Amino acid sequence: MTQEKNIALYDRYEQSLQTQLSDMAAMRGWFSEPMPASTDLEEKWHELAPDYLNDAVGEYEQYPLSALAWAGFVGLAEAEWWEEDWQHNRMRGYHSLQGVGGFDDMDEFILQNILHLSLDSSEAEELGTRLRLCAEIANGRLRHEGVEPGTVDAFYLFVRTVRVMYRIGVALRLTQLGYKMEELKGGS
């Protein structure tokens, strides 16, 4: 396959997965369509992705749902920081999303220390359940894409999958914070 065809495959896969997850989330009332987003937060993912992928790729074989869902938790955290004080928080690096357990307990660290939620709160449980469901769907799509594990195509589809999961996390938190995307109407 040529590089151009590969990129087209990755783009189609990413768009299809994002549509599937955002449609499911909208249908369940988690957020409205279009999915809440921010250019600042999309750009931040490009900065975070190399470190995230360095951790997540090694975890995927044994803990696939965590490797995918944790990207959603990163999206939750970044959306929270964006709302709080983006001028200050945009400088925070990937490792500020982790506690002493590093990648392994990133979800709990984000819930407790960034979102300031008790782990046994209904809001924390609900966020975990939502991101787990999205990760299950994403993992199913990734595994049924028909690419051989360990290949370049498998890696790039994984990269696209975690980016979609990050966006889902951003959308979930922005919605909780009261943001809603609306189409701008031109005036005459």
Sequence and secondary structure as in RCSB ss.txt:
>XXXX:A:sequence
MTQEKNIALYDRYEQSLQTQLSDMAAMRGWFSEPMPASTDLEEKWHELAPDYLNDAVGEYEQYPLSALAWAGFVG
LAEAEWWEEDWQHNRMRGYHSLQGVGGFDDMDEFILQNILHLSLDSSEAEELGTRLRLCAEIANGRLRHEGVEPG
TVDAFYLFVRTVRVMYRIGVALRLTQLGYKMEELKGGS
>XXXX:A:secstr
  HHHHHHHHHHHHHHHHHHHHHHHHHTTSS SS    HHHHHHHHHHHHHHHHHHHHHHTT HHHHHHHHHHHH
HHHHHHHHHHHHHHTT  GGGG  TTGGGGHHHHIIIIIS   TTSHHHHHHHHHHHHHHHHHHHHHHTS   TT
SHHHHHHHHHHHHHHHHHHHHHHHHHTT          
